[in-house]
């Protein structure tokens, strides 16, 4: 069975908050943005932000995206001759670029 409505709504809320935060961080700088400002911009409560993210740093790279298992999977799937670090960094760069495009920060 596919993703249920509740799971889809949670995933979309999490993605929305993360994208709004990324936009604010790029615009104003990570240290200049508060969780409260992210919440206002995302039109959610501060508690909702913390329900999805344990810290402000997690808004940039959520722990599930940097889990040891995920990193190991990236390393195992790397191209022949590519270093482990290169594979991980390349994946992270592509993901950040994708987020930037979704929030209108790059063409």
ROVEX-277703 format. One record per residue (C-alpha): residue in one letter; x, y, z. Coordinates in steps of 0.001 Angstrom, whole numbers, plus 524288, in hexadecimal, padded with zeros to 5 digits. Example, Ala and Ser with C-alpha at 12.3 -4.5 7.8 and 13.67 -1.06 7.14 Angstrom:
2
{"A"; {8300C; 7EE6C; 81E78}}
{"S"; {83566; 7FBDC; 81BE4}}
END
This chain:
107
{"X"; {80000; 80000; 80000}}
{"X"; {804D4; 80DBE; 7FCE8}}
{"X"; {806C4; 8196C; 80576}}
{"X"; {7FAAB; 81CE0; 80D59}}
{"X"; {7F4D6; 82A6D; 80E26}}
{"X"; {7FA45; 82CF5; 81BC1}}
{"X"; {80805; 828D1; 817D3}}
{"X"; {8074B; 830FC; 80B72}}
{"X"; {802E2; 83CFD; 8130D}}
{"X"; {80DFF; 83B30; 81CCE}}
{"X"; {817FA; 8398B; 811EE}}
{"X"; {81319; 845A6; 80ACC}}
{"X"; {812DE; 84DC1; 8174D}}
{"X"; {820BC; 849A3; 81A8F}}
{"X"; {8254D; 84CBB; 80CBD}}
{"X"; {81E6D; 859FA; 80CEB}}
{"X"; {82482; 85E00; 819E3}}
{"X"; {831FF; 859B2; 8154E}}
{"X"; {830D7; 86108; 8086E}}
{"X"; {82C00; 86D76; 80F03}}
{"X"; {8373B; 86CAB; 818B3}}
{"X"; {84133; 86AA3; 80DDB}}
{"X"; {83C12; 876A5; 806D9}}
{"X"; {83D59; 87ED3; 8132D}}
{"X"; {84AFC; 87999; 815FC}}
{"X"; {84FB7; 87CE7; 80858}}
{"X"; {8493C; 88A41; 8089A}}
{"X"; {84D52; 88E9A; 8163A}}
{"X"; {857A4; 8850D; 81AF2}}
{"X"; {855FF; 8792F; 82394}}
{"X"; {859A5; 88001; 83043}}
{"X"; {8505A; 88B5F; 82DB4}}
{"X"; {84420; 882F5; 82CBC}}
{"X"; {83CA9; 87DCD; 8387A}}
{"X"; {833BC; 8720F; 83958}}
{"X"; {828A6; 87B84; 83C68}}
{"X"; {82B41; 882B1; 82FA1}}
{"X"; {82B51; 875DD; 82833}}
{"X"; {81E46; 87261; 82E6C}}
{"X"; {81824; 87F68; 82AAF}}
{"X"; {81D24; 87E96; 81CBA}}
{"X"; {81879; 87076; 81B6F}}
{"X"; {80B5D; 87406; 8219B}}
{"X"; {80C99; 869DD; 82C51}}
{"X"; {80EE5; 86A92; 83AEC}}
{"X"; {81C43; 869D7; 84140}}
{"X"; {817CC; 85D06; 8475F}}
{"X"; {814CC; 857AA; 839DB}}
{"X"; {82299; 85AE7; 83558}}
{"X"; {82801; 853B2; 8412C}}
{"X"; {81ED9; 8482B; 83EBA}}
{"X"; {825D7; 84626; 831CC}}
{"X"; {8339C; 84AF5; 834E3}}
{"X"; {83B51; 849AA; 8418E}}
{"X"; {843F7; 85569; 83EC5}}
{"X"; {8461E; 86087; 8354A}}
{"X"; {8518E; 85906; 82F75}}
{"X"; {8485C; 84DD0; 82C2C}}
{"X"; {840CF; 85716; 8234F}}
{"X"; {84CAD; 85775; 81A62}}
{"X"; {84FE2; 848F7; 81A6E}}
{"X"; {845E0; 840C1; 821A4}}
{"X"; {84BE1; 8354C; 82925}}
{"X"; {8449C; 82B40; 820EE}}
{"X"; {84B89; 830B9; 814F7}}
{"X"; {858DE; 82F42; 81B60}}
{"X"; {856C5; 82285; 82280}}
{"X"; {86218; 818F7; 822A1}}
{"X"; {859D7; 80F50; 81AEB}}
{"X"; {856AC; 8192C; 81052}}
{"X"; {864CD; 81D8B; 80F54}}
{"X"; {8691B; 80F58; 80E48}}
{"X"; {85F26; 80D32; 80364}}
{"X"; {86487; 818EE; 7FBF7}}
{"X"; {87267; 813D2; 7FD62}}
{"X"; {86E7C; 80621; 7F8DE}}
{"X"; {86780; 80B9E; 7ECED}}
{"X"; {872BB; 81473; 7E89F}}
{"X"; {87864; 813B3; 7DB05}}
{"X"; {884B4; 80BB5; 7D8D1}}
{"X"; {8908B; 813FA; 7DC27}}
{"X"; {888AF; 81E1A; 7E3B4}}
{"X"; {88D16; 82075; 7F1A5}}
{"X"; {883C0; 81E57; 7FCEF}}
{"X"; {884CC; 82CA9; 800BB}}
{"X"; {8826C; 830D7; 7F2B4}}
{"X"; {8762C; 82893; 7F1DA}}
{"X"; {8708D; 82DF9; 7FE7F}}
{"X"; {87402; 83C19; 7FB49}}
{"X"; {86EAF; 83AD2; 7ED82}}
{"X"; {861CF; 83584; 7F28A}}
{"X"; {8609D; 84041; 7FCB2}}
{"X"; {863AD; 84AC4; 7F29A}}
{"X"; {85935; 8458F; 7E960}}
{"X"; {84F44; 8454F; 7F451}}
{"X"; {85256; 85333; 7F89B}}
{"X"; {8515D; 857F0; 7EA7F}}
{"X"; {84440; 8511B; 7E958}}
{"X"; {83F64; 857ED; 7F591}}
{"X"; {84458; 864FD; 7F09A}}
{"X"; {83CB3; 86338; 7E3FC}}
{"X"; {83056; 85F8E; 7EB66}}
{"X"; {830F0; 86C06; 7F36F}}
{"X"; {8347E; 87463; 7E7A0}}
{"X"; {842A0; 8771B; 7EB3E}}
{"X"; {848C8; 87202; 7DEC5}}
{"X"; {8448C; 87023; 7D09C}}
END
